[in-house]
Amino acid sequence: MLYSMTGFGRAEYQDSEKKISVEIKSVNHRYFECSIRLPRKFHAFESEMRRVLKEYAARGKLDVYVGYEDHRLAGTSLQYNAALAEQYVRCAREAEQAFSLQNDLTVCRLLSFPDVLKMEEEEADETALWEGLEKALRDAAGNLREARKTEGIALKSDLLEKLAEMNGLVSEVERHEPDIMEAYKERLREKTGELLENAQIEESRIAAEVVLYADKICTDEETVRLQSHIRQMTEALNKGDGIGRKLDFLAQEMNREANTILSKAGDVLTSDLGVSLKTVIEKIREQIQNIE
């Protein structure tokens, strides 16, 4: 199956104590790259998350966002520091006696002093946290994989159409080559006749010149290689799964052959066909950049 590197996936896990949401978006990239944003209590799971994500994506840049809601009374508890409160009270009484002041310390004021009361986050069950996170992560990654698969199907269809168009252009170059030779032969006969005042020129001499010219502009090797590359790319597209780099290499080879055809072009039509080939190949290369 052919997969694109562009897609989006989202999933949630929820129970009586918590809600975990995971969003993943991906774009094309030469290698696998992953950026993860998650709450502090999930930091210990980052490396394991990367391992899981590699099961669903071989290439591409993934941005992962993890959201967390704790339903256990906000997941915190209030802690009373009795020893510190006792020190505050003792200091207040000493000041009262030392300066003959009224001690107006109340319970509410005492509890408002720094660090007498502290909000502490309750220790979470890491096993339960990871189980919920992994479930949401795998569901989101699976949805991402399906989105990439859907786009991959569209990419495959488009690329096959472009390869068929390219194959038609290559066939046209092949069909046109004998016409180029014949036209050159006629021009050569006319020019030599004019130069030698219509004297008869041996056909063998003209044929030899045509052969030399044919060696310079012959595109047989290039068209044969292009057809081979087209077949290989078509087979790879039908096979699918992790073929992006291979397709990129084949597209580079196609472009090289098209450049050679252009450099050998001996007439306007072949030149136009060469330009058309390069245009289609460039469109193919752009699409291939999105394939995993």
FENKASUL-V303027 format. One record per residue. N is the residue number from 1. RES is the residue in one letter. SS is DSSP state (hx for helix, st for strand, lp for the rest). BURIAL is b if it has 24 or more other ideal C-beta (glycine too) atoms within 12 Angstrom, else e. D_FIRST is the distance of its C-alpha to the first C-alpha in Angstrom with 1 decimal. Layout:
n={N | N}
res={RES | RES}
ss={SS | SS}
burial={BURIAL | BURIAL}
d_first={D_FIRST | D_FIRST}
//
This chain:
n={1 | 2 | 3 | 4 | 5 | 6 | 7 | 8 | 9 | 10 | 11 | 12 | 13 | 14 | 15 | 16 | 17 | 18 | 19 | 20 | 21 | 22 | 23 | 24 | 25 | 26 | 27 | 28 | 29 | 30 | 31 | 32 | 33 | 34 | 35 | 36 | 37 | 38 | 39 | 40 | 41 | 42 | 43 | 44 | 45 | 46 | 47 | 48 | 49 | 50 | 51 | 52 | 53 | 54 | 55 | 56 | 57 | 58 | 59 | 60 | 61 | 62 | 63 | 64 | 65 | 66 | 67 | 68 | 69 | 70 | 71 | 72 | 73 | 74 | 75 | 76 | 77 | 78 | 79 | 80 | 81 | 82 | 83 | 84 | 85 | 86 | 87 | 88 | 89 | 90 | 91 | 92 | 93 | 94 | 95 | 96 | 97 | 98 | 99 | 100 | 101 | 102 | 103 | 104 | 105 | 106 | 107 | 108 | 109 | 110 | 111 | 112 | 113 | 114 | 115 | 116 | 117 | 118 | 119 | 120 | 121 | 122 | 123 | 124 | 125 | 126 | 127 | 128 | 129 | 130 | 131 | 132 | 133 | 134 | 135 | 136 | 137 | 138 | 139 | 140 | 141 | 142 | 143 | 144 | 145 | 146 | 147 | 148 | 149 | 150 | 151 | 152 | 153 | 154 | 155 | 156 | 157 | 158 | 159 | 160 | 161 | 162 | 163 | 164 | 165 | 166 | 167 | 168 | 169 | 170 | 171 | 172 | 173 | 174 | 175 | 176 | 177 | 178 | 179 | 180 | 181 | 182 | 183 | 184 | 185 | 186 | 187 | 188 | 189 | 190 | 191 | 192 | 193 | 194 | 195 | 196 | 197 | 198 | 199 | 200 | 201 | 202 | 203 | 204 | 205 | 206 | 207 | 208 | 209 | 210 | 211 | 212 | 213 | 214 | 215 | 216 | 217 | 218 | 219 | 220 | 221 | 222 | 223 | 224 | 225 | 226 | 227 | 228 | 229 | 230 | 231 | 232 | 233 | 234 | 235 | 236 | 237 | 238 | 239 | 240 | 241 | 242 | 243 | 244 | 245 | 246 | 247 | 248 | 249 | 250 | 251 | 252 | 253 | 254 | 255 | 256 | 257 | 258 | 259 | 260 | 261 | 262 | 263 | 264 | 265 | 266 | 267 | 268 | 269 | 270 | 271 | 272 | 273 | 274 | 275 | 276 | 277 | 278 | 279 | 280 | 281 | 282 | 283 | 284 | 285 | 286 | 287 | 288 | 289 | 290 | 291 | 292}
res={M | L | Y | S | M | T | G | F | G | R | A | E | Y | Q | D | S | E | K | K | I | S | V | E | I | K | S | V | N | H | R | Y | F | E | C | S | I | R | L | P | R | K | F | H | A | F | E | S | E | M | R | R | V | L | K | E | Y | A | A | R | G | K | L | D | V | Y | V | G | Y | E | D | H | R | L | A | G | T | S | L | Q | Y | N | A | A | L | A | E | Q | Y | V | R | C | A | R | E | A | E | Q | A | F | S | L | Q | N | D | L | T | V | C | R | L | L | S | F | P | D | V | L | K | M | E | E | E | E | A | D | E | T | A | L | W | E | G | L | E | K | A | L | R | D | A | A | G | N | L | R | E | A | R | K | T | E | G | I | A | L | K | S | D | L | L | E | K | L | A | E | M | N | G | L | V | S | E | V | E | R | H | E | P | D | I | M | E | A | Y | K | E | R | L | R | E | K | T | G | E | L | L | E | N | A | Q | I | E | E | S | R | I | A | A | E | V | V | L | Y | A | D | K | I | C | T | D | E | E | T | V | R | L | Q | S | H | I | R | Q | M | T | E | A | L | N | K | G | D | G | I | G | R | K | L | D | F | L | A | Q | E | M | N | R | E | A | N | T | I | L | S | K | A | G | D | V | L | T | S | D | L | G | V | S | L | K | T | V | I | E | K | I | R | E | Q | I | Q | N | I | E}
ss={lp | lp | lp | st | lp | lp | st | st | st | st | st | st | st | st | lp | lp | lp | st | st | st | st | st | st | st | st | st | st | lp | lp | lp | lp | st | st | st | st | st | st | lp | lp | hx | hx | hx | hx | hx | hx | hx | hx | hx | hx | hx | hx | hx | hx | lp | lp | lp | lp | lp | lp | st | st | st | st | st | st | st | st | st | st | st | lp | lp | hx | hx | hx | st | st | st | st | st | lp | hx | hx | hx | hx | hx | hx | hx | hx | hx | hx | hx | hx | hx | hx | hx | hx | hx | hx | lp | lp | lp | lp | lp | lp | lp | hx | hx | hx | hx | hx | hx | lp | lp | lp | lp | st | st | st | st | st | lp | lp | lp | lp | hx | hx | hx | hx | hx | hx | hx | hx | hx | hx | hx | hx | hx | hx | hx | hx | hx | hx | hx | hx | hx | hx | hx | hx | hx | hx | hx | hx | hx | hx | hx | hx | hx | hx | hx | hx | hx | hx | hx | hx | hx | hx | hx | hx | hx | hx | hx | hx | hx | hx | hx | hx | hx | hx | hx | hx | hx | hx | hx | hx | hx | hx | hx | hx | hx | hx | hx | hx | hx | hx | lp | lp | lp | lp | lp | lp | lp | hx | hx | hx | hx | hx | hx | hx | hx | hx | hx | hx | hx | hx | hx | hx | lp | lp | hx | hx | hx | hx | hx | hx | hx | hx | hx | hx | hx | hx | hx | hx | hx | hx | hx | hx | hx | hx | lp | lp | lp | lp | hx | hx | hx | hx | hx | hx | hx | hx | hx | hx | hx | hx | hx | hx | hx | hx | hx | hx | hx | hx | hx | lp | lp | lp | hx | hx | hx | hx | hx | hx | hx | hx | hx | hx | hx | hx | hx | hx | hx | hx | hx | hx | hx | hx | hx | lp | lp | st | lp}
burial={e | b | b | b | b | b | b | b | b | b | b | b | b | e | e | e | e | b | b | b | b | b | b | b | b | b | b | b | e | e | e | b | e | b | e | b | e | b | b | e | b | b | e | e | b | b | e | e | b | e | e | b | b | e | e | b | b | b | b | b | b | b | b | b | b | b | b | b | e | b | e | e | e | e | e | e | e | e | e | e | e | e | e | e | b | e | e | b | e | e | e | e | e | e | e | e | e | e | e | e | e | e | e | e | e | e | e | e | e | b | e | e | e | e | e | b | e | e | e | e | e | e | e | b | e | e | e | e | b | b | e | b | b | b | b | b | b | b | b | b | b | b | b | b | b | b | b | b | b | e | b | b | e | e | b | b | e | b | b | b | e | b | b | e | e | b | b | e | b | b | e | b | b | b | e | b | b | e | e | b | b | e | e | b | b | e | e | b | b | e | e | e | e | e | e | e | e | e | e | e | e | e | e | e | e | b | e | e | e | b | e | e | b | e | e | e | b | b | b | e | e | b | b | e | e | b | b | e | b | b | e | e | b | b | e | b | b | e | e | b | e | e | b | b | e | b | b | b | e | b | b | e | b | b | b | e | b | b | e | b | b | b | e | b | b | b | e | e | e | b | e | e | b | b | e | b | b | b | e | b | b | e | b | b | b | e | b | b | b | b | b | b}
d_first={0.0 | 3.8 | 6.5 | 10.1 | 13.0 | 15.1 | 15.6 | 18.1 | 18.6 | 21.9 | 23.5 | 27.0 | 28.8 | 32.4 | 35.3 | 39.0 | 39.4 | 36.6 | 33.7 | 30.8 | 28.3 | 25.3 | 23.8 | 21.0 | 20.2 | 18.2 | 18.4 | 17.4 | 19.1 | 19.3 | 19.2 | 18.7 | 21.7 | 22.8 | 25.9 | 27.2 | 30.2 | 31.7 | 35.1 | 37.5 | 37.3 | 33.6 | 34.0 | 34.1 | 30.6 | 29.0 | 28.0 | 26.5 | 24.5 | 23.0 | 22.0 | 20.2 | 18.4 | 17.1 | 15.3 | 13.1 | 13.0 | 13.3 | 14.8 | 16.6 | 20.0 | 20.2 | 23.4 | 24.2 | 27.2 | 28.9 | 31.7 | 34.2 | 37.0 | 39.6 | 41.4 | 44.1 | 46.9 | 44.9 | 44.6 | 47.9 | 51.4 | 54.8 | 56.7 | 60.6 | 62.2 | 65.6 | 67.0 | 66.3 | 67.8 | 70.9 | 71.3 | 71.2 | 73.8 | 76.1 | 75.9 | 76.8 | 79.8 | 81.0 | 80.8 | 82.7 | 85.5 | 85.6 | 85.9 | 87.5 | 84.6 | 83.4 | 80.3 | 78.1 | 75.0 | 73.1 | 70.2 | 67.9 | 68.9 | 68.5 | 65.0 | 64.1 | 65.1 | 62.3 | 60.3 | 62.4 | 59.5 | 55.9 | 52.6 | 50.3 | 46.7 | 46.3 | 44.3 | 40.9 | 39.4 | 36.7 | 35.0 | 34.8 | 33.7 | 30.8 | 29.7 | 29.7 | 28.0 | 25.2 | 24.6 | 24.5 | 22.4 | 19.7 | 19.7 | 19.5 | 16.7 | 14.7 | 15.6 | 14.7 | 11.2 | 11.0 | 12.7 | 10.5 | 7.4 | 10.1 | 11.2 | 8.0 | 8.2 | 11.8 | 11.5 | 9.7 | 12.4 | 15.1 | 14.3 | 14.4 | 17.7 | 19.1 | 18.4 | 20.3 | 23.0 | 23.3 | 23.6 | 26.4 | 28.2 | 28.1 | 29.5 | 32.2 | 33.2 | 33.6 | 35.7 | 37.9 | 38.9 | 41.7 | 43.2 | 43.5 | 45.4 | 47.7 | 48.4 | 49.2 | 51.4 | 53.4 | 53.8 | 55.0 | 57.5 | 58.8 | 59.2 | 60.9 | 63.2 | 64.2 | 64.9 | 67.0 | 68.7 | 67.0 | 67.7 | 65.7 | 62.8 | 61.7 | 58.3 | 57.4 | 57.9 | 55.7 | 53.0 | 53.1 | 52.6 | 49.7 | 48.1 | 48.6 | 47.1 | 44.1 | 43.4 | 43.2 | 40.9 | 38.9 | 35.1 | 34.1 | 32.4 | 30.5 | 29.2 | 28.2 | 26.3 | 24.6 | 23.6 | 22.2 | 20.2 | 18.9 | 17.8 | 16.2 | 14.2 | 13.2 | 12.1 | 10.1 | 8.4 | 7.7 | 6.6 | 4.5 | 5.1 | 8.8 | 9.9 | 12.0 | 15.2 | 14.9 | 14.4 | 17.3 | 19.5 | 18.9 | 19.9 | 23.0 | 23.9 | 23.6 | 25.9 | 28.4 | 28.7 | 29.2 | 31.9 | 33.7 | 33.8 | 35.3 | 37.8 | 38.9 | 39.1 | 42.5 | 42.5 | 41.4 | 38.8 | 36.9 | 37.1 | 35.7 | 32.8 | 32.2 | 32.2 | 29.8 | 27.4 | 27.6 | 27.0 | 23.8 | 22.6 | 23.6 | 21.5 | 18.5 | 19.3 | 19.7 | 16.3 | 14.7 | 16.6 | 14.4 | 11.1 | 10.5}
//
